[in-house]
């Protein structure tokens, strides 16, 4: 391993101050040491270099040619070091917070708002992880897990949940579907489901006091976004959370013929008790503001 060949750094520091101030006394005052301490450091440096650095006159000093060259290098290096230290001491360290949620929640609600969070909390780096498994939160793979669960759902004791907003659900379809006069008319069409929430239609019909059984021509999709595209294409009528299809409704791609109703489910942000630090809670409180964001 190669070692650096450098003179004593305290001696270099004293030399740079003397050379810049053209005075032993001013250098001693700047460095808060005695005049003799400065003289000792300069003598030590001259002995190490085996070169004379200063020419002493009756009331002033001047630098030798070698000292002038060394002074330029030292001043530049100390300036760079000073700037680097200033930037490091004034730089706020970045914290990473990992948010886990379904692809549909990420794409339709969180990602469109991500820039706003980053503006408010510029020192928090938010990492998104697509997941539907609460165990990733338990295994500390994510810091915040967002999902829609029944309001009476019991979590493990070491997890806390924070209510974000109700998961109101309702049928959506394209504008070309023949007029739907009553909710019972929905049973005349293929109904679209997602594998991640096969009970959505059951829940909605139960709340609407309508008997329902899946039909042979119903269709199932791996994700909410695929199901929405199927509804846009007229393949049937989908059931979806209001907050995840608002953009599609606003731009006219789908309509919600019977609006949305509360079905005893809410979106919650879940977090481990031992991870409720300031940065995680700042993100959760921002999420809890919901539609205000």
TORNU-806866 format. One record per residue (C-alpha): x negated, y negated, z. Coordinates in steps of 0.05 Angstrom, whole numbers, plus 5000, padded with zeros to 4 digits. Layout:
<sites>
XYZ;...
</sites>
This chain:
<sites>
500050005000;497049344979;496648805032;497448065019;491047655025;493547005056;490646515106;494346415173;501246125156;501145645214;494645365187;497845285118;503744935149;499244445185;495144325123;501344185080;503843675131;497143325135;496243315060;503343045049;502842515104;495442345091;494842325167;493142815223;497242395272;503542375229;502943125215;502343265290;508542835303;512543185248;510743875274;511543675347;504443885366;498243525390;493043195346;487943695370;492444275352;492844015280;485343935278;484444645303;489044925249;485544535194;478744775218;481245495220;483745425148;477245115123;473345685155;478046205124;477345885055;470045695066;471645025035;472144315058;479244045052;479143335078;474242765075;474842335137;474041585131;473941065185;481540995188;484141455134;483042135103;482842375031;483543065000;478143434965;479543684895;480744384922;485444114975;489443734923;490644384884;492544764947;497044194969;501144214905;502244964912;503944934987;508844354979;512544714923;512745364962;515145045026;520444644988;522945284956;522945645022;526545075057;531945065002;532845825006;533545805082;538545235077;542745625027;542546255069;544345925134;550145545102;552846125062;558946475091;558247225085;563247565040;567948085070;571048655031;578248855045;580949455007;588449464992;591750114972;598450134937;602150454879;600350274808;607149954797;606549514859;599549304839;601449154767;608148814778;607248444843;600248424873;595648304813;599647694788;598647384856;591447604868;588346954844;592346564895;589746994952;582546904928;583446154925;586046134997;580846635023;574746544977;570246925025;574547555025;573148024967;579448414955;578549104924;584749454897;585650214900;591550554867;594351074916;600751344944;597751735001;597951465072;592151935090;587351475053;588950945106;588051455161;581351675131;579150935129;578550935053;583150325050;584149765100;591349595082;596450075053;602749805021;608750245008;616250265011;618750695069;625250795106;626150285162;626550845213;620351205189;615551355246;608151245236;602451565274;600951185339;594350905314;597750555254;601749915255;606549675202;608348965181;614848825144;613648485077;620448475044;626548925033;626249424977;632749244944;634349714886;638849694827;640149974757;636649634698;637749734623;636849384557;642048904530;644349384476;647549864525;655149854517;658349414570;658449724639;664849534674;664049924738;658450304773;661950954755;660450804682;653050934697;654551674701;656151674626;648851524608;642251884616;639151654681;631751514685;627651734746;620451714770;616952314799;614451874856;621451714879;626252244854;631352064908;632251334886;638651454847;641351904903;640151344953;643150804910;649451214894;650251394968;650050654986;655250534931;659651094956;659351474891;658252224883;652152374841;648652984813;642752964763;644753144691;641053554639;639652944596;636552544652;629152374641;623352364690;617051934685;610351934721;610551184736;615350614745;612350234686;613650814639;620750864664;621850114652;619150174581;624050754570;629750314594;627549744549;627550234490;634750444506;633051164528;637551094589;638750694652;633250634703;633450504778;628050024803;626049574861;628148854850;621348544865;617848984814;622448834755;623848084765;618947904710;622248384662;629048084678;626647364671;623647484603;630047844580;627048534568;632248854615;638448654652;640948864721;648448964708;650349074781;644948684815;640848984872;642849254940;639149425004;638150175012;634850225081;627850185052;622749625060;615849475035;610949485092;603549335099;600449865143;593849815179;589750195230;590049895300;582549895305;581949495240;586548905256;580848405249;581647685227;580347805153;585148395148;590548015186;589647395143;591247815082;597248145116;600147475138;599347225067;603047845042;608547745093;609947065064;612647465005;616547054955;613546404981;606946604948;
</sites>
